[in-house]
């Protein structure tokens, strides 16, 4: 990986793209540290530090992860990339349900552009809802739980609250724009790079916290365990089942087409990180209810089961990940559609008849490889919960399941794009 980036810096146009990407990342991190108007910065710093130390740090753990720690700072980019991720997932699910969106998806570049426009509109709408909720909870003190001893807002009037919400929504819109700039003029997928930046941004503070609060031996042990986990994640993320496909020769006019061999790559982790986000969001609802209605008798009964070190909580979380992995793979990969496309262009799997037998075979293989992929996602996602149960250090453990999946996935994808661009510019033929 380091060799690829070293070669990229020696290529002038690639060097410009990498430097442009780094500049956008710098602008993005400045915005993540810039507080919104009407925020008492000194009180906010003490309150957010106290909240991270307590159990309240678990409540917005996923959202704060995707904001790079900007949520508890109430910065301009406090919402982070989460509204865009949620909007993208919703549009992707609706594409299977709504025929109009499915038709747009099949139209090619024009349809994709239209779906992207719908995603932007939905992102702004979700940002308004999330921003209003976060500012309202910060105003009432529920955002920081028992750590809120003083008011973090100077004025709780209607106009200052609306101003804060507008600033956060505008920050989310700027994040979308920065991500598209990276995609167009930089290296890699812009939104993925920004997510990667937000996750990695909190690593130094977490490493320093482990080094100062624990012994150097624990710090070295965390590094070794983290590298081992990362190596395992890389191994599984690269694993795939290749289904061989043979295309028969056919005449089109005076030209002969086909006769080639290729394969369909089915990844072990076909669903990516989406099932973990689904499961975390679903389990976040009872936690939110416990904050909004703490005196409710049903909420009081389930309160002990909401802690991350609870065995029932881990079991339900693991089960949700398994379910959502199969669910997401089922709606994103259609074996019948793939089999019909292969049959249309004269393709077939050796030993399998075209049409329905091919679809059944693809469904069989996909089901078999989704099982280890779902178990892998569940085990990786349980890492921070197990760390909290054993070490009481979930907030300081930097190699959480979600963060590891994001860092490895985006890192591998970016390196592949850099290498592909290097091959285009430094191709060595047989005659050299």
Protein Blocks (a to p, Z undefined) as FASTA:
>chain_A
ZZmmmmmmmpmklmmmmmmmmmmmmmmmmmmmmccehiafklmmmmmmmmmmmmmlmmmm
mmmmmnnommmnopaklnmmmlmmmmmmmmmmmmmmmmmlmmmmmnojmlmmmmmmmmmm
mmmmmmmmmmmmmmmmmmnopmnommlmbcfbfblcfklmmmmmmmmmmmmmmmmmmmmm
mmmmmgcjfklmmmmmmmmmmmmmmmmmmmmmmcfklmmmmmmmmmmmmmmmmmmmmgcc
ddddddddddehjaceejiacdddddfblnlmmlmmmmmmmmmmmmmmmmmmmmbmklmm
mmmmmpfkbmklmmmmmmmmmmmmmmmmmmmpcfklmmmmmmmnopacehiaghjllmmm
mmmmmmmmmmmmmmmmmmmmmmmmmmmmmnopmkmmmbbfklmmmmmmmmmmmmmmmmmm
mmmmmcccfkZZ
